[in-house]
Amino acid sequence: MQGLQAQSHNGAARTVIVGGSTGIGAALAVAFARRGNAVAILARREDALLATASAVRNAVPNALVTIVVHDVAARDRVDAAWDACERALGGPIDRLVYCAGTMPKVALDEFDTTKDAAMIETNFLGAIAWCNRAARSFLASKSGQIVGISSVAADRGRIKAPGYAASKAGFVTYLESLRNRLTRHGVSVVTVKPGFVDTDMLKGVEGTFGVMSPDACAHAIVRACERRRQVVYVPWWWRFVMLGIRATPSFIFRRLNV
Ligand SMILES: NC(=O)c1ccc[n+]([C@@H]2O[C@H](COP(=O)([O-])OP(=O)(O)OC[C@H]3O[C@@H](n4cnc5c(N)ncnc54)[C@H](OP(=O)(O)O)[C@@H]3O)[C@@H](O)[C@H]2O)c1
């Protein structure tokens, strides 16, 4: 596959977006459909998936879009969901975007293993299950693209949301290993690290700046996929913000309220 120019057997690239009911995933569904992709969107809420499918059809009237209700915690259902996407889209999947994620509010004096485990389950274990499924198919076809939506939060352990940061850092490392395994077989692996994006997840989060719209974020991600980028910050300037944050010595960083 050559980025968005990829063509499946009936002429359209087939893109699966896990976590496509709202926010960045929903915007990606529209953005990939605009680029001629047939799109399958998966998440738990059927009403939100149907609304996103309507938005795709409104934007691209002849788009092929399908929904699959799926909870990423049900890792034994990944194969069945993958097959359902292929049946609905009419052939092999060309691109997986793993976008599902949760970030519940965690107080600074809260150390709640149940909450952390739920984040690891959705943000990391579900991601592994889906990326592994894609990797098996793409390795066999020596083509395809895996796109993982991580976060700038992966770059440094901050006092806020340790479980979230750890889940996203784990995903980044997993994607790097997949890239090192699969690039030589013609498979592209794109790691995306968004900054602040105006979605349900950001509601109630304090101290945000440079907030981006989901559509602008999706546009940047689609361009990164087209270019077969390896690791991309969205917007681009977060690369330099995080360079500074990573370079801050620990004795200073642990005194900061970030
Ligand atoms: N917004 C930001 O500032 C920001 C910044 C950096 C990274 N990100 C990442 O971007 C991704 C998308 O988040 P968003 O900002 O677009 O927030 P969002 O609107 O809350 O989207 C989260 C998506 O994940 C899905 N999801 C959550 N739990 C799931 C589960 N158990 N099974 C299946 N799907 C599940 C949700 O669908 P259902 O609830 O319908 O299942 C929804 O489609 C996340 O991975 C997030 O960590 C966001």
The ligand as an SDF file (V2000), in Angstrom:
LIG
                    3D

 48 52  0  0  0  0  0  0  0  0999 V2000
   -8.6110   14.9900   23.3240 N   0  0  0  0  0  0  0  0  0  0  0  0
   -7.3150   15.1480   23.5750 C   0  0  0  0  0  0  0  0  0  0  0  0
   -6.8610   16.2400   24.0050 O   0  0  0  0  0  0  0  0  0  0  0  0
   -6.3570   14.0020   23.3190 C   0  0  0  0  0  0  0  0  0  0  0  0
   -4.9840   14.2680   23.3940 C   0  0  0  0  0  0  0  0  0  0  0  0
   -4.0720   13.2500   23.1650 C   0  0  0  0  0  0  0  0  0  0  0  0
   -4.5310   11.9900   22.8280 C   0  0  0  0  0  0  0  0  0  0  0  0
   -5.8730   11.7360   22.7630 N   0  0  0  0  0  0  0  0  0  0  0  0
   -6.2990   10.3750   22.4280 C   0  0  0  0  0  0  0  0  0  0  0  0
   -7.1560   10.4070   21.2980 O   0  0  0  0  0  0  0  0  0  0  0  0
   -7.9900    9.2570   21.3350 C   0  0  0  0  0  0  0  0  0  0  0  0
   -9.4330    9.6810   21.0580 C   0  0  0  0  0  0  0  0  0  0  0  0
   -9.9010   10.4590   22.1390 O   0  0  0  0  0  0  0  0  0  0  0  0
  -10.8460   11.7250   21.9400 P   0  0  0  0  0  0  0  0  0  0  0  0
  -10.1090   12.8980   22.4330 O   0  0  0  0  0  0  0  0  0  0  0  0
  -11.3760   11.7400   20.5590 O   0  0  0  0  0  0  0  0  0  0  0  0
  -11.9840   11.4310   23.0270 O   0  0  0  0  0  0  0  0  0  0  0  0
  -13.4180   10.7770   22.9010 P   0  0  0  0  0  0  0  0  0  0  0  0
  -14.3060   11.6140   22.0640 O   0  0  0  0  0  0  0  0  0  0  0  0
  -13.8150   10.4910   24.3040 O   0  0  0  0  0  0  0  0  0  0  0  0
  -13.1690    9.4140   22.1060 O   0  0  0  0  0  0  0  0  0  0  0  0
  -12.7970    8.2100   22.7290 C   0  0  0  0  0  0  0  0  0  0  0  0
  -13.1890    7.0790   21.8090 C   0  0  0  0  0  0  0  0  0  0  0  0
  -12.7610    5.8420   22.4020 O   0  0  0  0  0  0  0  0  0  0  0  0
  -13.8640    4.9580   22.3960 C   0  0  0  0  0  0  0  0  0  0  0  0
  -13.7450    4.0110   23.4920 N   0  0  0  0  0  0  0  0  0  0  0  0
  -13.5130    4.2530   24.8000 C   0  0  0  0  0  0  0  0  0  0  0  0
  -13.5440    3.1160   25.5010 N   0  0  0  0  0  0  0  0  0  0  0  0
  -13.7990    2.1200   24.6120 C   0  0  0  0  0  0  0  0  0  0  0  0
  -13.9710    0.7110   24.7320 C   0  0  0  0  0  0  0  0  0  0  0  0
  -13.8750    0.0840   25.9270 N   0  0  0  0  0  0  0  0  0  0  0  0
  -14.2280    0.0020   23.6130 N   0  0  0  0  0  0  0  0  0  0  0  0
  -14.3380    0.6200   22.4220 C   0  0  0  0  0  0  0  0  0  0  0  0
  -14.1910    1.9350   22.2390 N   0  0  0  0  0  0  0  0  0  0  0  0
  -13.9300    2.6840   23.3300 C   0  0  0  0  0  0  0  0  0  0  0  0
  -15.0820    5.8580   22.5500 C   0  0  0  0  0  0  0  0  0  0  0  0
  -16.2680    5.2110   22.1040 O   0  0  0  0  0  0  0  0  0  0  0  0
  -17.4130    4.5980   23.0450 P   0  0  0  0  0  0  0  0  0  0  0  0
  -17.4560    5.4010   24.3250 O   0  0  0  0  0  0  0  0  0  0  0  0
  -18.6440    4.7360   22.1920 O   0  0  0  0  0  0  0  0  0  0  0  0
  -17.0320    3.1700   23.2780 O   0  0  0  0  0  0  0  0  0  0  0  0
  -14.6990    6.9870   21.6120 C   0  0  0  0  0  0  0  0  0  0  0  0
  -14.9780    6.6350   20.2850 O   0  0  0  0  0  0  0  0  0  0  0  0
   -7.8090    8.6110   22.7170 C   0  0  0  0  0  0  0  0  0  0  0  0
   -6.9750    7.4890   22.5960 O   0  0  0  0  0  0  0  0  0  0  0  0
   -7.1180    9.7030   23.5090 C   0  0  0  0  0  0  0  0  0  0  0  0
   -6.3240    9.1760   24.5500 O   0  0  0  0  0  0  0  0  0  0  0  0
   -6.8020   12.7170   22.9980 C   0  0  0  0  0  0  0  0  0  0  0  0
  1  2  1  0
  2  3  2  0
  2  4  1  0
  4  5  1  0
  4 48  2  0
  5  6  2  0
  6  7  1  0
  7  8  2  0
  8  9  1  0
  8 48  1  0
  9 10  1  0
  9 46  1  0
 10 11  1  0
 11 12  1  0
 11 44  1  0
 12 13  1  0
 13 14  1  0
 14 15  2  0
 14 16  1  0
 14 17  1  0
 17 18  1  0
 18 19  2  0
 18 20  1  0
 18 21  1  0
 21 22  1  0
 22 23  1  0
 23 24  1  0
 23 42  1  0
 24 25  1  0
 25 26  1  0
 25 36  1  0
 26 27  1  0
 26 35  1  0
 27 28  2  0
 28 29  1  0
 29 30  1  0
 29 35  2  0
 30 31  1  0
 30 32  2  0
 32 33  1  0
 33 34  2  0
 34 35  1  0
 36 37  1  0
 36 42  1  0
 37 38  1  0
 38 39  2  0
 38 40  1  0
 38 41  1  0
 42 43  1  0
 44 45  1  0
 44 46  1  0
 46 47  1  0
M  CHG  2   8   1  16  -1
M  END
$$$$
